[in-house]
Amino acid sequence: MEQETLERLRRGDAGAYRDVVSNCAPRLLRLAERLGHPAQEAEDLVQDAFLALVRSVDRLEGRAAVSSWLTRVLLNRHTDVVRSRVLDRSRRPAAPDAPAPADRDEADRVRAALRRLPEAEHHVLLLRYFEGLPYDEIAHAVQAPLGTVHSHAFHGLRRLRALLEEDAT
């Protein structure tokens, strides 16, 4: 099925692009928002991923699902945006952090703790527990061996638990 889709994309079949967009866009948009991007920026990241597909379709080898490839592109673009923000902040005087509201609900606490994890663990946990992807697809998306993905999930969950317990005290 993936090879057929890839061949249709290479031929410029508009229906194939429509199918890929309708199947992948909602999940990619959710992922971008869960990575902390506001709605418009999340849409831009998803659009960037699809533009990369159009530009690179002839170079895709078909070893991974197109959806995994698009996820990888979105994660790379997310990393670029975050790096750019860090550079911008380092050029400005530091502003004090806003205090966290005392009545944050559990979901906000988990999202905040997730953002404090190392990037690799953050990505793996989002893809596994929020997007429901199987570990083999996550491995393709983050371009890491399957064992490394399992390790990131294990250590990420352990760190997440510790961060949540720390926040509760």
C-alpha positions in Angstrom: 0.0 0.0 0.0 2.8 2.4 0.9 4.7 1.7 -2.3 1.5 2.3 -4.3 0.9 5.6 -2.6 4.5 6.6 -3.1 4.3 5.8 -6.8 1.1 7.8 -7.2 2.7 10.7 -5.4 5.8 10.5 -7.7 3.5 10.6 -10.7 2.0 13.8 -9.3 -1.5 12.2 -8.7 -3.5 15.0 -7.0 -5.8 12.3 -5.5 -2.8 10.7 -3.8 -1.8 14.0 -2.2 -5.4 14.6 -1.1 -5.5 11.2 0.5 -2.2 11.7 2.3 -3.2 15.1 3.5 -6.6 14.0 4.7 -5.1 10.9 6.5 -2.1 12.6 8.1 -2.9 16.3 8.6 -5.2 15.9 11.7 -2.6 13.8 13.5 0.3 16.1 12.5 -1.7 19.1 13.7 -2.5 17.5 17.0 1.2 16.6 17.4 2.4 20.2 16.6 -0.1 21.6 19.2 1.0 19.1 21.8 4.5 20.2 21.2 3.4 23.6 22.4 2.8 25.5 19.2 -0.2 27.9 18.9 -2.8 26.9 16.3 -1.5 29.1 13.5 2.1 28.1 14.0 1.1 24.4 14.3 -0.7 24.7 10.9 2.4 26.3 9.4 4.5 23.4 10.7 2.1 20.9 9.1 2.1 22.8 5.9 5.9 22.8 5.9 5.9 19.0 6.3 3.6 18.6 3.3 5.7 21.0 1.2 8.8 18.9 2.1 6.9 15.9 0.8 6.2 17.5 -2.5 9.8 18.6 -2.9 11.3 15.3 -1.8 8.9 12.7 -3.1 11.4 11.5 -5.8 14.0 10.9 -3.2 11.8 8.9 -0.8 12.9 5.2 -0.7 9.7 3.8 0.8 11.4 2.1 3.7 9.0 3.8 6.1 5.4 4.9 5.9 4.8 8.3 4.4 3.1 9.3 7.7 6.3 8.4 9.6 8.4 10.5 7.2 6.0 13.5 7.6 6.2 13.1 11.4 10.0 13.2 11.2 9.9 16.4 9.1 7.5 18.0 11.6 9.7 17.1 14.5 12.7 18.5 12.7 10.9 21.7 11.9 9.7 21.9 15.6 13.3 21.6 16.7 14.3 24.4 14.3 11.6 26.7 15.7 12.6 26.0 19.3 16.3 26.7 18.6 15.3 29.9 16.8 13.3 31.0 19.9 16.2 30.1 22.2 18.6 32.2 20.1 16.1 35.1 20.1 15.8 34.9 23.9 19.5 34.8 24.4 19.8 38.1 22.5 17.2 39.8 24.7 17.4 40.6 28.4 15.8 37.8 30.5 12.3 38.4 31.8 11.2 36.8 35.0 9.1 33.7 34.5 5.4 34.1 35.1 4.2 32.2 38.2 2.3 29.0 37.5 -1.3 29.2 38.5 -1.9 27.3 41.8 -5.0 25.6 40.4 -3.5 24.0 37.3 -5.5 20.9 36.4 -3.8 17.5 36.0 -3.5 17.8 32.2 -1.7 21.1 32.4 0.7 19.7 35.0 1.5 16.7 32.7 2.0 18.9 29.7 4.3 21.3 31.6 6.3 18.3 33.0 6.6 16.8 29.5 8.1 20.0 28.2 10.8 19.7 30.8 11.9 16.3 29.6 14.9 15.9 27.2 13.7 16.4 23.6 14.1 12.8 22.5 12.0 11.5 25.5 9.4 14.2 25.0 8.9 13.3 21.3 8.7 9.5 22.0 6.2 10.0 24.8 4.0 12.3 22.8 4.0 10.0 19.8 3.4 6.9 21.9 0.9 8.0 24.5 -0.8 11.0 22.8 -0.8 9.9 19.2 -0.9 6.2 19.9 1.8 5.3 17.4 3.4 1.8 17.7 7.1 1.8 18.6 8.3 0.7 15.2 6.6 3.8 13.6 8.1 6.0 16.3 11.5 4.6 15.5 11.1 5.6 11.8 9.7 9.0 12.8 12.5 9.9 15.2 15.2 8.1 13.1 16.4 6.0 16.0 16.8 2.2 16.6 13.8 0.5 18.1 15.8 -0.3 21.3 16.6 3.4 21.7 13.0 4.3 21.3 12.0 1.8 24.1 14.8 3.3 26.3 13.6 6.9 25.7 10.0 5.8 26.6 11.2 4.0 29.8 13.4 6.8 31.0 11.0 9.5 29.9 8.2 7.9 31.9 10.4 7.6 34.9 11.5 11.2 34.7 8.0 12.4 34.1 6.8 10.6 37.2 9.6 12.2 39.2 8.8 15.6 37.8 5.1 15.3 38.7 5.9 14.1 42.2 8.3 17.0 42.6 5.6 19.4 41.4 3.1 17.9 43.8 5.3 18.7 46.9 
